[in-house]
Every structure is written in structure tokens, then in C-alpha cells.
Amino acid sequence: MKQIFLTFQVSKEDAFRIAEASHEPHTHDNEELIIGIEGKQDLFIGFKTSLIGAPLIS
């Protein structure tokens, strides 16, 4: 059976590594559900940037 959902837990170190990476505009062929219990998240959707704080679901 093909796995329908993939679940990842991102550590503080992972978050810093991701934040320091290059962020070129891109698309996904899948959906993402991000649940944050601490911190803030920059969203870049439709060529607009928004900063949202935890708790968050995006």
C-alpha cells in the first residue's frame, strides 16, 4: 500500500538550517499541513509575504 501521509517533526536546529537555505519561488505537486506550537512562520504565497505566530496551522 502506498503511504498516503508523511509526518515530520522539525527540530530547532532543522528550522535554523531551513531558514538559512536559499528560497527560490517554487510549486508543490502535493499539499502541506504545517502545525506550529512555538515560534513564527514566514509564509510566501501568491508573491506576498506574511509572518504568523504560534500557535499556527498553515
C-alpha distance matrix in Angstrom:
0.0 3.8 6.4 8.8 11.8 13.6 16.6 19.7 23.1 26.0 29.1 32.6 32.9 29.6 31.2 34.4 32.8 30.9 34.1 36.0 33.7 34.6 33.4 33.6 32.6 29.1 26.3 22.6 20.0 18.2 19.6 20.8 22.0 24.6 26.2 29.4 31.5 34.2 35.9 35.8 33.6 34.8 33.1 33.8 32.8 34.7 37.0 38.2 37.9 37.8 37.9 36.4 36.8 34.8 33.6 31.5 28.3 27.7
3.8 0.0 3.8 6.2 9.3 10.8 14.3 17.3 20.9 23.4 26.7 30.1 30.2 26.9 28.2 31.4 29.7 27.6 30.8 32.7 30.3 31.0 29.7 29.8 28.8 25.3 22.6 18.9 16.3 14.6 16.2 17.6 19.1 21.7 23.7 26.9 29.3 31.9 33.2 32.9 30.5 31.5 29.7 30.2 29.3 31.1 33.4 34.7 34.4 34.5 34.7 33.4 34.1 32.3 31.2 28.9 25.7 24.8
6.4 3.8 0.0 3.8 5.8 7.3 10.5 13.7 17.2 19.9 23.2 26.6 27.0 23.7 25.0 28.3 26.9 24.8 27.9 30.1 27.9 28.9 27.6 28.1 27.2 23.9 21.4 17.6 15.6 13.2 14.2 14.9 16.0 18.4 20.1 23.3 25.6 28.2 29.6 29.5 27.3 28.6 27.0 27.9 27.2 29.4 31.5 32.5 31.9 31.7 31.7 30.2 30.6 28.7 27.7 25.5 22.4 21.8
8.8 6.2 3.8 0.0 3.8 6.9 10.1 13.6 17.0 19.7 23.2 26.4 27.1 23.8 24.5 27.9 26.8 24.4 27.2 29.6 27.6 28.4 26.6 27.0 25.7 22.4 19.6 15.8 13.7 10.9 11.3 12.3 13.3 16.2 18.0 21.5 23.9 26.7 28.1 27.7 25.4 26.6 24.7 25.6 24.6 26.7 29.1 30.0 29.6 29.2 29.4 27.8 28.5 26.6 25.5 23.1 19.8 19.0
11.8 9.3 5.8 3.8 0.0 3.8 6.5 10.0 13.3 16.0 19.6 22.7 23.7 20.4 21.0 24.6 23.7 21.3 24.1 26.7 25.0 26.1 24.3 25.2 24.1 21.2 18.7 15.0 13.8 10.5 10.0 9.9 10.4 12.8 14.5 17.8 20.2 22.9 24.4 24.2 22.0 23.6 22.0 23.3 22.7 25.2 27.4 27.9 27.1 26.5 26.4 24.7 25.0 23.1 22.0 19.7 16.6 16.2
13.6 10.8 7.3 6.9 3.8 0.0 3.8 6.7 10.4 12.9 16.4 19.6 20.3 17.0 17.9 21.4 20.3 18.2 21.2 23.6 22.0 23.4 22.1 23.3 22.7 20.0 18.0 14.5 14.1 11.0 10.8 9.7 10.3 11.8 13.6 16.4 18.9 21.1 22.4 22.4 20.4 22.0 20.8 22.2 22.2 25.0 26.7 27.2 26.0 25.6 25.1 23.6 23.8 21.9 21.2 19.1 16.5 16.0
16.6 14.3 10.5 10.1 6.5 3.8 0.0 3.8 6.9 9.9 13.3 16.6 17.7 14.7 15.6 19.2 18.7 16.9 19.7 22.3 21.2 23.1 21.9 23.7 23.3 21.1 19.6 16.4 16.7 13.5 12.4 10.2 9.6 10.0 11.0 13.4 15.5 17.8 19.4 19.9 18.3 20.5 19.9 21.8 22.2 25.4 26.9 26.9 25.3 24.4 23.4 21.6 21.3 19.1 18.3 16.7 14.6 14.8
19.7 17.3 13.7 13.6 10.0 6.7 3.8 0.0 3.8 6.3 9.7 13.0 13.9 11.0 12.1 15.6 15.1 13.7 16.5 19.1 18.3 20.5 19.8 22.0 22.1 20.3 19.5 16.8 17.8 15.0 13.9 11.1 10.6 9.7 10.6 12.1 14.1 15.7 17.0 17.7 16.3 18.6 18.6 20.7 21.7 25.1 26.1 25.9 23.9 23.1 21.7 20.3 19.7 17.7 17.4 16.1 14.6 14.8
23.1 20.9 17.2 17.0 13.3 10.4 6.9 3.8 0.0 3.8 6.5 9.9 11.4 9.2 10.2 13.7 14.0 13.1 15.5 18.2 18.1 20.9 20.3 23.0 23.4 22.2 21.7 19.4 20.9 18.1 16.6 13.3 12.1 10.1 9.9 10.2 11.5 12.8 14.4 15.7 15.1 17.8 18.6 21.1 22.6 26.2 26.9 26.3 23.8 22.6 20.7 19.0 17.9 15.6 15.4 14.9 14.3 15.1
26.0 23.4 19.9 19.7 16.0 12.9 9.9 6.3 3.8 0.0 3.8 6.7 8.0 5.7 6.4 9.9 10.4 9.7 12.0 14.5 14.9 17.8 17.5 20.5 21.4 20.7 20.8 19.1 21.1 18.8 17.4 13.9 13.1 10.3 10.5 9.8 11.3 11.5 12.2 13.4 12.8 15.4 16.6 19.1 21.1 24.8 25.0 24.3 21.6 20.6 18.4 17.3 16.3 14.5 15.1 14.5 14.5 15.0
29.1 26.7 23.2 23.2 19.6 16.4 13.3 9.7 6.5 3.8 0.0 3.8 5.3 5.0 6.2 8.8 9.8 10.5 12.2 14.4 15.5 18.8 19.1 22.5 23.7 23.4 24.0 22.5 24.7 22.5 21.1 17.6 16.6 13.5 13.0 11.3 11.8 11.1 11.8 13.8 14.0 16.7 18.7 21.3 23.7 27.4 27.2 26.3 23.2 22.1 19.5 18.5 16.9 15.1 16.0 16.2 17.0 17.8
32.6 30.1 26.6 26.4 22.7 19.6 16.6 13.0 9.9 6.7 3.8 0.0 3.8 5.4 5.1 6.4 8.7 9.9 10.5 12.5 14.5 18.0 18.4 22.0 23.5 23.8 24.8 23.9 26.5 24.6 23.0 19.4 18.3 14.9 14.2 11.7 11.9 10.0 9.8 11.9 12.8 15.3 17.9 20.6 23.4 27.1 26.5 25.3 21.9 20.7 17.8 17.2 15.4 14.2 15.7 16.2 17.6 18.4
32.9 30.2 27.0 27.1 23.7 20.3 17.7 13.9 11.4 8.0 5.3 3.8 0.0 3.8 5.4 5.2 6.3 8.6 9.9 10.8 12.6 16.3 17.5 21.1 23.1 23.4 24.7 24.0 26.6 25.0 24.1 20.6 20.2 17.1 17.1 15.0 15.6 13.7 13.0 14.7 14.9 16.9 19.4 21.5 24.5 28.0 27.1 26.3 23.1 22.5 19.9 19.8 18.5 17.7 19.2 19.4 20.5 20.7
29.6 26.9 23.7 23.8 20.4 17.0 14.7 11.0 9.2 5.7 5.0 5.4 3.8 0.0 3.8 5.5 5.1 6.1 8.5 10.0 10.7 14.2 15.1 18.4 20.2 20.1 21.2 20.3 22.9 21.3 20.5 17.3 17.2 14.4 15.1 13.7 15.2 13.9 13.3 14.3 13.6 15.3 17.2 19.1 21.8 25.3 24.7 24.2 21.3 21.0 18.8 18.8 18.0 17.2 18.6 18.1 18.5 18.3
31.2 28.2 25.0 24.5 21.0 17.9 15.6 12.1 10.2 6.4 6.2 5.1 5.4 3.8 0.0 3.8 5.5 5.1 6.0 8.7 10.0 13.2 13.4 17.0 18.5 18.8 20.1 19.5 22.4 20.9 19.6 16.2 15.9 12.7 13.3 11.4 13.1 11.5 10.1 10.6 10.0 11.7 14.0 16.2 19.1 22.6 21.9 21.1 17.9 17.4 15.1 15.2 14.5 14.2 15.9 15.3 16.1 15.8
34.4 31.4 28.3 27.9 24.6 21.4 19.2 15.6 13.7 9.9 8.8 6.4 5.2 5.5 3.8 0.0 3.8 5.4 5.0 6.2 8.8 12.2 13.2 17.0 19.1 20.0 21.9 21.8 24.9 23.8 22.8 19.5 19.5 16.2 16.9 14.7 16.0 13.7 11.7 12.1 11.8 12.9 15.6 17.4 20.7 24.0 22.7 21.9 18.6 18.4 16.1 16.8 16.2 16.5 18.5 18.2 19.4 18.9
32.8 29.7 26.9 26.8 23.7 20.3 18.7 15.1 14.0 10.4 9.8 8.7 6.3 5.1 5.5 3.8 0.0 3.8 5.5 5.3 6.4 10.2 11.9 15.4 17.9 18.4 20.4 20.3 23.4 22.6 22.2 19.2 19.8 17.1 18.4 16.8 18.6 16.7 15.0 15.1 14.1 14.6 16.7 17.9 21.0 24.1 22.8 22.6 19.8 20.2 18.4 19.3 19.2 19.4 21.3 20.4 21.0 20.1
30.9 27.6 24.8 24.4 21.3 18.2 16.9 13.7 13.1 9.7 10.5 9.9 8.6 6.1 5.1 5.4 3.8 0.0 3.8 5.4 5.2 8.4 9.0 12.5 14.5 15.0 16.8 16.8 19.9 19.2 18.7 15.9 16.7 14.3 16.1 15.0 17.4 16.0 14.1 13.5 11.6 11.8 13.4 14.4 17.4 20.5 19.4 19.4 16.7 17.3 15.9 16.9 17.4 17.8 19.5 18.1 18.3 17.0
34.1 30.8 27.9 27.2 24.1 21.2 19.7 16.5 15.5 12.0 12.2 10.5 9.9 8.5 6.0 5.0 5.5 3.8 0.0 3.8 5.6 8.1 8.5 12.2 14.3 15.6 17.8 18.4 21.9 21.2 20.4 17.4 18.0 15.2 16.7 15.1 17.3 15.3 12.7 11.5 9.9 9.6 11.9 13.0 16.4 19.5 17.9 17.4 14.4 14.9 13.4 15.0 15.5 16.6 18.8 17.5 18.3 17.0
36.0 32.7 30.1 29.6 26.7 23.6 22.3 19.1 18.2 14.5 14.4 12.5 10.8 10.0 8.7 6.2 5.3 5.4 3.8 0.0 3.8 6.7 8.7 12.3 15.1 16.7 19.4 20.3 23.7 23.5 23.2 20.5 21.5 18.8 20.4 18.8 20.8 18.6 16.0 15.0 13.6 12.8 15.1 15.5 19.0 21.7 19.7 19.5 16.8 17.8 16.6 18.5 19.1 20.3 22.5 21.4 22.1 20.7
33.7 30.3 27.9 27.6 25.0 22.0 21.2 18.3 18.1 14.9 15.5 14.5 12.6 10.7 10.0 8.8 6.4 5.2 5.6 3.8 0.0 3.8 6.3 9.5 12.6 13.8 16.6 17.5 20.8 21.0 21.2 19.0 20.5 18.4 20.7 19.7 22.2 20.6 18.2 16.9 14.8 13.6 15.0 14.8 17.9 20.3 18.5 19.1 16.9 18.4 17.8 19.7 20.8 21.9 23.9 22.2 22.3 20.4
34.6 31.0 28.9 28.4 26.1 23.4 23.1 20.5 20.9 17.8 18.8 18.0 16.3 14.2 13.2 12.2 10.2 8.4 8.1 6.7 3.8 0.0 3.8 6.2 9.7 11.4 14.7 16.4 19.8 20.6 21.0 19.3 21.3 19.7 22.3 21.6 24.5 23.0 20.4 18.5 15.9 13.9 14.6 13.5 16.3 18.2 16.1 17.2 15.6 17.9 18.0 20.4 22.0 23.6 25.6 23.5 23.3 20.9
33.4 29.7 27.6 26.6 24.3 22.1 21.9 19.8 20.3 17.5 19.1 18.4 17.5 15.1 13.4 13.2 11.9 9.0 8.5 8.7 6.3 3.8 0.0 3.8 6.4 8.4 11.7 13.6 17.3 18.0 18.2 16.7 18.8 17.4 20.3 19.9 23.0 21.8 19.3 16.9 13.8 11.4 11.4 9.9 12.6 14.5 12.5 13.8 12.4 14.9 15.5 17.9 20.0 21.7 23.6 21.1 20.7 18.0
33.6 29.8 28.1 27.0 25.2 23.3 23.7 22.0 23.0 20.5 22.5 22.0 21.1 18.4 17.0 17.0 15.4 12.5 12.2 12.3 9.5 6.2 3.8 0.0 3.8 6.2 9.9 12.6 16.1 17.6 18.3 17.5 20.1 19.4 22.5 22.6 26.0 25.1 22.6 19.9 16.6 13.9 13.0 10.5 12.3 13.3 11.3 13.5 13.3 16.3 17.7 20.2 22.7 24.5 26.2 23.4 22.6 19.5
32.6 28.8 27.2 25.7 24.1 22.7 23.3 22.1 23.4 21.4 23.7 23.5 23.1 20.2 18.5 19.1 17.9 14.5 14.3 15.1 12.6 9.7 6.4 3.8 0.0 3.8 7.2 10.5 13.9 15.5 16.0 15.8 18.5 18.3 21.6 22.1 25.7 25.2 22.9 19.9 16.3 13.4 11.6 8.5 9.3 9.9 8.4 11.2 11.7 14.8 16.9 19.2 22.1 23.9 25.4 22.3 21.1 17.6
29.1 25.3 23.9 22.4 21.2 20.0 21.1 20.3 22.2 20.7 23.4 23.8 23.4 20.1 18.8 20.0 18.4 15.0 15.6 16.7 13.8 11.4 8.4 6.2 3.8 0.0 3.8 7.0 10.3 12.2 13.3 13.6 16.8 17.2 20.8 21.9 25.6 25.6 23.8 21.1 17.4 15.0 12.8 10.2 10.2 10.9 10.7 13.5 14.2 16.8 18.7 20.4 23.1 24.5 25.6 22.3 20.5 17.1
26.3 22.6 21.4 19.6 18.7 18.0 19.6 19.5 21.7 20.8 24.0 24.8 24.7 21.2 20.1 21.9 20.4 16.8 17.8 19.4 16.6 14.7 11.7 9.9 7.2 3.8 0.0 3.8 6.8 8.9 10.3 11.4 14.9 16.1 19.8 21.5 25.3 25.9 24.5 21.8 18.1 16.2 13.4 11.3 10.2 10.8 11.9 14.5 15.5 17.6 19.6 20.7 23.5 24.4 25.1 21.6 19.3 15.8
22.6 18.9 17.6 15.8 15.0 14.5 16.4 16.8 19.4 19.1 22.5 23.9 24.0 20.3 19.5 21.8 20.3 16.8 18.4 20.3 17.5 16.4 13.6 12.6 10.5 7.0 3.8 0.0 3.8 5.3 7.2 8.8 12.5 14.2 18.0 20.2 23.9 24.9 24.1 21.9 18.2 17.1 14.4 13.1 12.0 13.3 14.9 17.0 17.5 19.0 20.6 21.0 23.4 23.8 24.1 20.7 18.0 14.7
20.0 16.3 15.6 13.7 13.8 14.1 16.7 17.8 20.9 21.1 24.7 26.5 26.6 22.9 22.4 24.9 23.4 19.9 21.9 23.7 20.8 19.8 17.3 16.1 13.9 10.3 6.8 3.8 0.0 3.8 7.1 9.9 13.6 16.0 19.7 22.3 26.0 27.4 27.0 24.9 21.4 20.5 17.7 16.6 15.0 15.9 18.0 20.2 20.9 22.2 23.8 23.9 26.2 26.2 26.2 22.8 19.7 16.7
18.2 14.6 13.2 10.9 10.5 11.0 13.5 15.0 18.1 18.8 22.5 24.6 25.0 21.3 20.9 23.8 22.6 19.2 21.2 23.5 21.0 20.6 18.0 17.6 15.5 12.2 8.9 5.3 3.8 0.0 3.8 6.7 10.2 13.0 16.5 19.5 23.0 24.8 24.7 23.0 19.7 19.4 16.8 16.5 15.0 16.6 18.9 20.4 20.7 21.4 22.6 22.1 24.0 23.6 23.3 20.0 16.7 14.1
19.6 16.2 14.2 11.3 10.0 10.8 12.4 13.9 16.6 17.4 21.1 23.0 24.1 20.5 19.6 22.8 22.2 18.7 20.4 23.2 21.2 21.0 18.2 18.3 16.0 13.3 10.3 7.2 7.1 3.8 0.0 3.8 6.9 10.0 13.4 16.5 20.0 21.9 22.1 20.3 17.2 17.3 14.6 14.9 13.4 15.4 18.0 18.8 18.9 19.0 20.0 19.1 20.9 20.4 19.9 16.5 13.1 10.6
20.8 17.6 14.9 12.3 9.9 9.7 10.2 11.1 13.3 13.9 17.6 19.4 20.6 17.3 16.2 19.5 19.2 15.9 17.4 20.5 19.0 19.3 16.7 17.5 15.8 13.6 11.4 8.8 9.9 6.7 3.8 0.0 3.8 6.3 9.9 12.8 16.3 18.2 18.4 16.9 13.9 14.6 12.4 13.6 12.8 15.7 17.8 18.0 17.3 17.0 17.4 16.3 17.7 17.0 16.7 13.4 10.3 7.9
22.0 19.1 16.0 13.3 10.4 10.3 9.6 10.6 12.1 13.1 16.6 18.3 20.2 17.2 15.9 19.5 19.8 16.7 18.0 21.5 20.5 21.3 18.8 20.1 18.5 16.8 14.9 12.5 13.6 10.2 6.9 3.8 0.0 3.8 6.6 10.0 13.3 15.6 16.4 15.2 12.9 14.4 12.6 14.7 14.2 17.3 19.4 18.9 17.8 16.6 16.4 14.6 15.5 14.2 13.4 10.4 7.0 5.8
24.6 21.7 18.4 16.2 12.8 11.8 10.0 9.7 10.1 10.3 13.5 14.9 17.1 14.4 12.7 16.2 17.1 14.3 15.2 18.8 18.4 19.7 17.4 19.4 18.3 17.2 16.1 14.2 16.0 13.0 10.0 6.3 3.8 0.0 3.8 6.5 10.0 12.0 12.6 11.7 9.7 11.8 11.0 13.7 14.1 17.7 19.2 18.2 16.4 14.9 13.9 12.0 12.4 11.0 10.6 7.8 5.5 5.1
26.2 23.7 20.1 18.0 14.5 13.6 11.0 10.6 9.9 10.5 13.0 14.2 17.1 15.1 13.3 16.9 18.4 16.1 16.7 20.4 20.7 22.3 20.3 22.5 21.6 20.8 19.8 18.0 19.7 16.5 13.4 9.9 6.6 3.8 0.0 3.8 6.7 9.4 11.0 11.0 10.2 13.2 13.1 16.3 16.9 20.5 22.0 20.5 18.3 16.1 14.4 11.7 11.0 8.6 7.7 5.8 4.5 6.6
29.4 26.9 23.3 21.5 17.8 16.4 13.4 12.1 10.2 9.8 11.3 11.7 15.0 13.7 11.4 14.7 16.8 15.0 15.1 18.8 19.7 21.6 19.9 22.6 22.1 21.9 21.5 20.2 22.3 19.5 16.5 12.8 10.0 6.5 3.8 0.0 3.8 5.7 7.3 7.9 8.2 11.8 12.7 16.3 17.7 21.4 22.2 20.4 17.6 15.1 12.7 9.9 8.3 5.7 5.5 5.0 6.3 8.5
31.5 29.3 25.6 23.9 20.2 18.9 15.5 14.1 11.5 11.3 11.8 11.9 15.6 15.2 13.1 16.0 18.6 17.4 17.3 20.8 22.2 24.5 23.0 26.0 25.7 25.6 25.3 23.9 26.0 23.0 20.0 16.3 13.3 10.0 6.7 3.8 0.0 3.8 7.1 9.1 10.8 14.5 15.9 19.6 21.1 24.8 25.5 23.4 20.4 17.6 14.7 11.7 9.0 5.4 4.8 6.7 9.0 11.8
34.2 31.9 28.2 26.7 22.9 21.1 17.8 15.7 12.8 11.5 11.1 10.0 13.7 13.9 11.5 13.7 16.7 16.0 15.3 18.6 20.6 23.0 21.8 25.1 25.2 25.6 25.9 24.9 27.4 24.8 21.9 18.2 15.6 12.0 9.4 5.7 3.8 0.0 3.8 6.9 9.5 13.2 15.5 19.1 21.2 24.9 25.1 22.7 19.4 16.7 13.3 10.8 7.7 5.1 6.3 8.4 11.3 13.5
35.9 33.2 29.6 28.1 24.4 22.4 19.4 17.0 14.4 12.2 11.8 9.8 13.0 13.3 10.1 11.7 15.0 14.1 12.7 16.0 18.2 20.4 19.3 22.6 22.9 23.8 24.5 24.1 27.0 24.7 22.1 18.4 16.4 12.6 11.0 7.3 7.1 3.8 0.0 3.8 7.0 10.4 13.2 16.7 19.3 22.8 22.6 20.1 16.6 14.0 10.4 8.8 6.0 5.6 8.0 9.2 12.2 13.5
35.8 32.9 29.5 27.7 24.2 22.4 19.9 17.7 15.7 13.4 13.8 11.9 14.7 14.3 10.6 12.1 15.1 13.5 11.5 15.0 16.9 18.5 16.9 19.9 19.9 21.1 21.8 21.9 24.9 23.0 20.3 16.9 15.2 11.7 11.0 7.9 9.1 6.9 3.8 0.0 3.8 6.9 9.7 13.2 15.8 19.3 18.9 16.4 12.8 10.2 6.7 5.6 4.2 5.8 8.5 8.3 11.0 11.5
33.6 30.5 27.3 25.4 22.0 20.4 18.3 16.3 15.1 12.8 14.0 12.8 14.9 13.6 10.0 11.8 14.1 11.6 9.9 13.6 14.8 15.9 13.8 16.6 16.3 17.4 18.1 18.2 21.4 19.7 17.2 13.9 12.9 9.7 10.2 8.2 10.8 9.5 7.0 3.8 0.0 3.8 6.3 9.8 12.3 15.9 15.7 13.5 10.2 8.2 5.6 5.4 6.3 8.0 10.2 8.4 9.9 9.2
34.8 31.5 28.6 26.6 23.6 22.0 20.5 18.6 17.8 15.4 16.7 15.3 16.9 15.3 11.7 12.9 14.6 11.8 9.6 12.8 13.6 13.9 11.4 13.9 13.4 15.0 16.2 17.1 20.5 19.4 17.3 14.6 14.4 11.8 13.2 11.8 14.5 13.2 10.4 6.9 3.8 0.0 3.8 6.6 9.7 13.0 12.2 10.1 6.7 5.7 4.5 6.5 8.9 11.4 13.5 11.4 12.3 10.5
33.1 29.7 27.0 24.7 22.0 20.8 19.9 18.6 18.6 16.6 18.7 17.9 19.4 17.2 14.0 15.6 16.7 13.4 11.9 15.1 15.0 14.6 11.4 13.0 11.6 12.8 13.4 14.4 17.7 16.8 14.6 12.4 12.6 11.0 13.1 12.7 15.9 15.5 13.2 9.7 6.3 3.8 0.0 3.8 6.1 9.7 9.7 7.9 5.5 5.1 6.2 7.7 10.8 13.0 14.5 11.5 11.4 8.7
33.8 30.2 27.9 25.6 23.3 22.2 21.8 20.7 21.1 19.1 21.3 20.6 21.5 19.1 16.2 17.4 17.9 14.4 13.0 15.5 14.8 13.5 9.9 10.5 8.5 10.2 11.3 13.1 16.6 16.5 14.9 13.6 14.7 13.7 16.3 16.3 19.6 19.1 16.7 13.2 9.8 6.6 3.8 0.0 3.8 6.8 6.1 5.4 4.4 6.6 9.0 11.1 14.4 16.7 18.2 15.2 14.6 11.4
32.8 29.3 27.2 24.6 22.7 22.2 22.2 21.7 22.6 21.1 23.7 23.4 24.5 21.8 19.1 20.7 21.0 17.4 16.4 19.0 17.9 16.3 12.6 12.3 9.3 10.2 10.2 12.0 15.0 15.0 13.4 12.8 14.2 14.1 16.9 17.7 21.1 21.2 19.3 15.8 12.3 9.7 6.1 3.8 0.0 3.8 5.4 5.5 6.6 8.3 11.3 12.7 16.3 18.3 19.3 15.9 14.6 11.1
34.7 31.1 29.4 26.7 25.2 25.0 25.4 25.1 26.2 24.8 27.4 27.1 28.0 25.3 22.6 24.0 24.1 20.5 19.5 21.7 20.3 18.2 14.5 13.3 9.9 10.9 10.8 13.3 15.9 16.6 15.4 15.7 17.3 17.7 20.5 21.4 24.8 24.9 22.8 19.3 15.9 13.0 9.7 6.8 3.8 0.0 3.8 5.4 8.4 10.7 14.1 15.9 19.5 21.7 22.7 19.3 17.9 14.4
37.0 33.4 31.5 29.1 27.4 26.7 26.9 26.1 26.9 25.0 27.2 26.5 27.1 24.7 21.9 22.7 22.8 19.4 17.9 19.7 18.5 16.1 12.5 11.3 8.4 10.7 11.9 14.9 18.0 18.9 18.0 17.8 19.4 19.2 22.0 22.2 25.5 25.1 22.6 18.9 15.7 12.2 9.7 6.1 5.4 3.8 0.0 3.8 6.8 10.1 13.5 16.0 19.7 22.3 23.7 20.5 19.7 16.3
38.2 34.7 32.5 30.0 27.9 27.2 26.9 25.9 26.3 24.3 26.3 25.3 26.3 24.2 21.1 21.9 22.6 19.4 17.4 19.5 19.1 17.2 13.8 13.5 11.2 13.5 14.5 17.0 20.2 20.4 18.8 18.0 18.9 18.2 20.5 20.4 23.4 22.7 20.1 16.4 13.5 10.1 7.9 5.4 5.5 5.4 3.8 0.0 3.8 6.7 10.4 13.0 16.7 19.6 21.1 18.2 17.9 14.9
37.9 34.4 31.9 29.6 27.1 26.0 25.3 23.9 23.8 21.6 23.2 21.9 23.1 21.3 17.9 18.6 19.8 16.7 14.4 16.8 16.9 15.6 12.4 13.3 11.7 14.2 15.5 17.5 20.9 20.7 18.9 17.3 17.8 16.4 18.3 17.6 20.4 19.4 16.6 12.8 10.2 6.7 5.5 4.4 6.6 8.4 6.8 3.8 0.0 3.8 6.9 10.0 13.5 16.5 18.4 15.8 16.1 13.5
37.8 34.5 31.7 29.2 26.5 25.6 24.4 23.1 22.6 20.6 22.1 20.7 22.5 21.0 17.4 18.4 20.2 17.3 14.9 17.8 18.4 17.9 14.9 16.3 14.8 16.8 17.6 19.0 22.2 21.4 19.0 17.0 16.6 14.9 16.1 15.1 17.6 16.7 14.0 10.2 8.2 5.7 5.1 6.6 8.3 10.7 10.1 6.7 3.8 0.0 3.8 6.5 10.1 13.3 15.1 12.7 13.5 11.5
37.9 34.7 31.7 29.4 26.4 25.1 23.4 21.7 20.7 18.4 19.5 17.8 19.9 18.8 15.1 16.1 18.4 15.9 13.4 16.6 17.8 18.0 15.5 17.7 16.9 18.7 19.6 20.6 23.8 22.6 20.0 17.4 16.4 13.9 14.4 12.7 14.7 13.3 10.4 6.7 5.6 4.5 6.2 9.0 11.3 14.1 13.5 10.4 6.9 3.8 0.0 3.8 6.8 10.2 12.4 10.8 12.5 11.4
36.4 33.4 30.2 27.8 24.7 23.6 21.6 20.3 19.0 17.3 18.5 17.2 19.8 18.8 15.2 16.8 19.3 16.9 15.0 18.5 19.7 20.4 17.9 20.2 19.2 20.4 20.7 21.0 23.9 22.1 19.1 16.3 14.6 12.0 11.7 9.9 11.7 10.8 8.8 5.6 5.4 6.5 7.7 11.1 12.7 15.9 16.0 13.0 10.0 6.5 3.8 0.0 3.8 6.9 8.8 7.2 9.5 9.3
36.8 34.1 30.6 28.5 25.0 23.8 21.3 19.7 17.9 16.3 16.9 15.4 18.5 18.0 14.5 16.2 19.2 17.4 15.5 19.1 20.8 22.0 20.0 22.7 22.1 23.1 23.5 23.4 26.2 24.0 20.9 17.7 15.5 12.4 11.0 8.3 9.0 7.7 6.0 4.2 6.3 8.9 10.8 14.4 16.3 19.5 19.7 16.7 13.5 10.1 6.8 3.8 0.0 3.8 6.2 6.4 9.7 10.8
34.8 32.3 28.7 26.6 23.1 21.9 19.1 17.7 15.6 14.5 15.1 14.2 17.7 17.2 14.2 16.5 19.4 17.8 16.6 20.3 21.9 23.6 21.7 24.5 23.9 24.5 24.4 23.8 26.2 23.6 20.4 17.0 14.2 11.0 8.6 5.7 5.4 5.1 5.6 5.8 8.0 11.4 13.0 16.7 18.3 21.7 22.3 19.6 16.5 13.3 10.2 6.9 3.8 0.0 2.9 4.6 8.3 10.5
33.6 31.2 27.7 25.5 22.0 21.2 18.3 17.4 15.4 15.1 16.0 15.7 19.2 18.6 15.9 18.5 21.3 19.5 18.8 22.5 23.9 25.6 23.6 26.2 25.4 25.6 25.1 24.1 26.2 23.3 19.9 16.7 13.4 10.6 7.7 5.5 4.8 6.3 8.0 8.5 10.2 13.5 14.5 18.2 19.3 22.7 23.7 21.1 18.4 15.1 12.4 8.8 6.2 2.9 0.0 3.8 7.1 10.2
31.5 28.9 25.5 23.1 19.7 19.1 16.7 16.1 14.9 14.5 16.2 16.2 19.4 18.1 15.3 18.2 20.4 18.1 17.5 21.4 22.2 23.5 21.1 23.4 22.3 22.3 21.6 20.7 22.8 20.0 16.5 13.4 10.4 7.8 5.8 5.0 6.7 8.4 9.2 8.3 8.4 11.4 11.5 15.2 15.9 19.3 20.5 18.2 15.8 12.7 10.8 7.2 6.4 4.6 3.8 0.0 3.8 6.5
28.3 25.7 22.4 19.8 16.6 16.5 14.6 14.6 14.3 14.5 17.0 17.6 20.5 18.5 16.1 19.4 21.0 18.3 18.3 22.1 22.3 23.3 20.7 22.6 21.1 20.5 19.3 18.0 19.7 16.7 13.1 10.3 7.0 5.5 4.5 6.3 9.0 11.3 12.2 11.0 9.9 12.3 11.4 14.6 14.6 17.9 19.7 17.9 16.1 13.5 12.5 9.5 9.7 8.3 7.1 3.8 0.0 3.8
27.7 24.8 21.8 19.0 16.2 16.0 14.8 14.8 15.1 15.0 17.8 18.4 20.7 18.3 15.8 18.9 20.1 17.0 17.0 20.7 20.4 20.9 18.0 19.5 17.6 17.1 15.8 14.7 16.7 14.1 10.6 7.9 5.8 5.1 6.6 8.5 11.8 13.5 13.5 11.5 9.2 10.5 8.7 11.4 11.1 14.4 16.3 14.9 13.5 11.5 11.4 9.3 10.8 10.5 10.2 6.5 3.8 0.0
